[in-house]
Amino acid sequence: MTPPLAALVAEAARLVPGWQGRVVEAGAAAPPWHATERLAAVRGHGATRHPEAGAAFAALRGWGRLVWQPLYLAVFAVHAGRTRVDLDRLSIGVAADGEVQGYRWAAHATPAAGEAERLRTAAAQAAAGIATLLPRWQACAPLHAKAARRTCADCVLAAVLALRRRRRWTAARTRAVGARWLDALALHGESGFFSYRDCAGDEALGLERKVCCLDFRCRDAQRCATCPRRPLPERIACLNARR
């Protein structure tokens, strides 16, 4: 039987195709994700790749790259397994040039736990990690706390949508799971879902983001399909065009 942590890493790769992660021996991982080093390099990666986009873009892009993996894994761990995992044993890969690439999870005991307990524990660890990482990031990048919170909320709900696609959750269940996560992370109201009809006439959900990722500032880029600066009908049309 595949150990629970390895099974979770494999399931995460199915939910997010191409995502690279692995389980390593205890003590072989880098510092935990909220103590990640090379923060200046992460900021510089976005600034160097897209100098035309400005400092605010580099700050928001870097923050998103730092937190999306831990937050996705927190959500997947709760709903794709039956054991409690330790997010503090998770490290993210940061190359010398600041590119964030993959993650490593130090092997550890994963005791059985009910979903409510798994969510409570994962959310508490994620919130504590964010509280530790954010001031360190703000010391080298001009990111407003509200934008940071909303980016985290978007990551969590995007992970919930990934689960919905694979597990065929109803819209009602998806909304309920998303609300539980935002409440547990004290991020209520910082993101959400909107309903629309897809090309087949079925009910679909889109991410109701409340912060712009600023990607449109990059050369030859356009606003994202779910950009909050797009009118809702335009966002729906973009989402349907991608199906």
Secondary structure, DSSP 4 states (H G I P E B T S, - for coil): ---HHHHHHHHHHHHSTT--EEEE-TT-S-S-GGG-S-HHHHHHHHHHH-GGG-HHHHHHHHHHHHHHHHHHHHHHHHHS-SB---GGGEEEEE-TTS-EEEEEEE-----B--HHHHHHHHHHHHHHHHHHHHHHHHTTS---HHHHHHHHHHHHHHHHHHHHHHHT--HHHHHHHHHHHHHHTT-TTS--EEEEE-TTS-EEEEE--SS---GGGSTT----TT-TTS-HHHHHHHHHHH-
